[in-house]
């Protein structure tokens, strides 16, 4: 299958999926998420692939959902389609969490908002020294696609990230248990490939059964129910009227564009 917004290649038993919208910092557009989902479906059914590496083109892993102003988004959608349409993007990201094969995020730069969630859904995270991580959505009253960090890092750290919208560097992310290893940018893919090869050397059946057991353990700890509950709260938050900060920022985004929106959103936090 030919892709326009991602690159997909197989290297022996290892697949590499590259988010490929560098001019948009690999923002997760509807088209990219559709292609991402199709590629994961292809990987899921390919029993020669033992490990998947996900990375980004250019200076970002992913800056999150594409916030480029749009006109008439969803205006012709029937009400009965709203639930699935609203949650299509979070479920696309979570397909990586549930993929049969072990996965590695090779974070080559900014991993922000939904881009941070996408990086965290991988089983192993290797970051370049210039990588950054953050969940800035709270600043414009937009819910995260999934709340993963309570299952990964101490609550004091996750509260700071979620409540402030601040960005942290790769070294801090490693201390906070968000990444396994930090390496120079020029060595990132070599390190990720070496890690993938080490995992691929184990019997595929054993590693995939181990992954099923790990994910089931998280579900028994409440992960699956918490995700579905978050989707409900996410939809309520998106529907809430008369949130003045949200309305003001959306007006700036629609009238003046994304750069002015980001300046208005993040300026008070500098």
N, C-alpha and C positions, 0 to 999 in steps of 0.2 A: 504494500500500500504506500502511496506517495503522501508525504506530509508537507505542510507549508509552515507550520509554527513550531515544530519539533524536529529533531533529528533522531533517528533510531538505527542503531547498528548492533550487530552481533560479532563478538570476538571469542571464538571457540565456545566455551560454556557460559560466557559473561555477556550480558546485554548492557548497552549504554544508551540512555535516553537523555537527550539534551534539549532543554527549553530554549527555543531559538527565536526570540524576539528581542535581540540586544538593543535595538533602537528604542524600545519601550521598557527596558530593564526586565525583560521576560515577564511582563505583567500577564496575569492569567485571564486572558480573554475567553469568551465563549467558544471560539474556534479552537484555541489552544487546549482548553479543557476537554473538548470533544475528541481532539486528536490524541491527547494524553490518555483518555479512557480507552480509545480504540487500540492504542499501543499496548496498554496494560492487558487488555483482553487477548491480544496476540501473544504476549509473553506468557500469560497464564496457561495457555493451551500448548505452548512449545516446551516439550519435556526434555529438550536438549539444553535449555537455558537453566542454569543453576543459581545465578545471582544477577541482580539488576543494580546498576549504578545510575543515579539521577544527578544531573548537574545542569549548569546554565551557560549560555553564550555571553561573552562580553564581561562587563564589570558587575553583574548581578547574578545571583542564583534566581531569585524572583522578588520583585517589589510588591507582590500581592495581587489582588484582583485589579483588573483594568478599570481605573476610575475616569477614563476619558469621557467627557460629557457626551450624552446620547440624546436623541430625540425620539419620542414615541416608544420607548422601551416597554414591551409587554402590553401595549394598549389594546391589541386585538386578541389577547389571550383570554379564553373563557375562565370564569371563576373556578371551575372544577379542576383546572390545570395548575392553579396557583401553588398548591402544596408541593407537588413534584418539581415545578419550575423553580420555586424559591430555594429548594434544597438540593438542586442538581449539582451546583458547584461544590458544596461541602462533601457530598457523597462521591463526587469524582476524585477529590483529594484523598478521601479515606480509602479509596480502592488500593492505594499504595500500602496502607496499613494492613489490609486484608489479603494482599497478594500472596500467592502460594509460595513463591521463592523468597529467600532472604534478600533484603534490599540495603543499599548504601546511598546516603546523600553525600555528594562531594560538593560542598558549599564554597563556591568560588568568589563570593562577594556578598552583596546585601541579600539577606533573607528576612523579609519584613511582612508583617500582617499575614495574609494567607500564604505568602511565600515562606514565612517562618513555620507555619503549621505544616506545609508540605515537606519541608526539610525534616521536621520532627517526626513525621509519620514513618520515616525509614527506620530500619532496625539498627543501623549503625550510622553515625554522622561524623564525617571527617571534614574539617574546615580549613580553609586557607588563612594565613595570618591576617589578611585584610578583610575577612568576612565580618559581617555585623548581623545581629539578630534583634528582633523587636516585634511588639504587638501594638502599633500606634492607633489602631482603629477606635479606641475609646475616645480619642480626641475629636473625632467627627461623628460620634454616636453611631458607630457601625459595629455590629457584633462579629466576633471572630468566627470563622467557619467551624471550628472545633476547639474545645478546651482540653488540650492534651497535657499541659504542664503539671497539673496536680498529680499525675501519675509518674512524673519524671524528676521533678526537682523540689527542694524544700519550699514550704509554703511562704516563708518570708521573701524569698527571691521571686516566686511567681506572683505574689501580691504586688511587688514593686513593678514588675514588667506590665502586668495587666492594668494596674490602677494609674500608672503614670504615662504609659505609652512610650517610655524611654527605649533607646537602642543601646545594646551592649556590644562590646568587641568580642572577638573569638576567644581571647584568653579568659575573659570573664565567663563566657559561655561554657568553657571547659571546666572552670572551677565550680560552676553551678550545675554541672552534670548534664548539660544540654548537648555536648559533643564529646566524642571519644578521644579525638586527637586533633591538634592544630599543627599544620605543616606549612612551609613556604608555598606560595601560589604556584611556582614553577614545578613543584613536586606533587601537587594535589592529585592529579589524575594517575600518576604513577603509584602513589600511596594507596589510592582507592582501588586501583586495579590489583595491586599486590594483596590487599585485604580481601577482595572478591575472589582472587585465585586461591587464597588460603581456605576460604569457606567452600569454594567449589571443589576442593580436594577431598572434602568429606563426602560420604555417600549422600546423594541427593534425597533419597527417601528418608534418611535419618534427620537431615537438617529441616526438611519440610514438615515432618511429623513433630519435630521439636518446636518449630514455629507455631504450628497449630496449637500445641499444648500451652505455649506462652500466651498466645492471644486469647485462648479460652480462659486462662487464669485471670487475665485482665478483665474479661467479661464477667467472670465470677466475682471479681472485686467491684463490679458495677460499671465498667467502662461503657459497654454497649447501651445500657439504660441511660447513663449520664449523657451520652452523645445524642440520643433521641430526645431527651429532655431539653438539652441545649438547643436543638433545632426548633423546638416549640417556643422557647424563650426568644430565640433569634427572630422568629417570624413575628412574635408580638412586638419586639423592639422595633422592627422595621415598619410595622403598621402604626406605631404610636404617633398621634398627631401633636402639633404644637410643642415640639421640642425646639426652643428658639435657637440654640447653638447649632443644631443640626440643620435647621432651615436656612440660617444665615450662611453657613459654609456651603450648602448645596447651591444657593443663589450665586455665590462667588464662583463656584465651579462651572455652573452653566453659563454665566455671563462673561467671565474673564478667563476661564480655562484652568487647566490642572496646576500650572506653576503658581498662580496666584492663590489657588485653593490651598496648596501645600504650605505656602508662606503664611497664610492666615491661620492655618491649623497649627503649625509647629512653631511659628514665631514666638508666641508667649512662653514657650518652654526653653528658649535659648538662654 
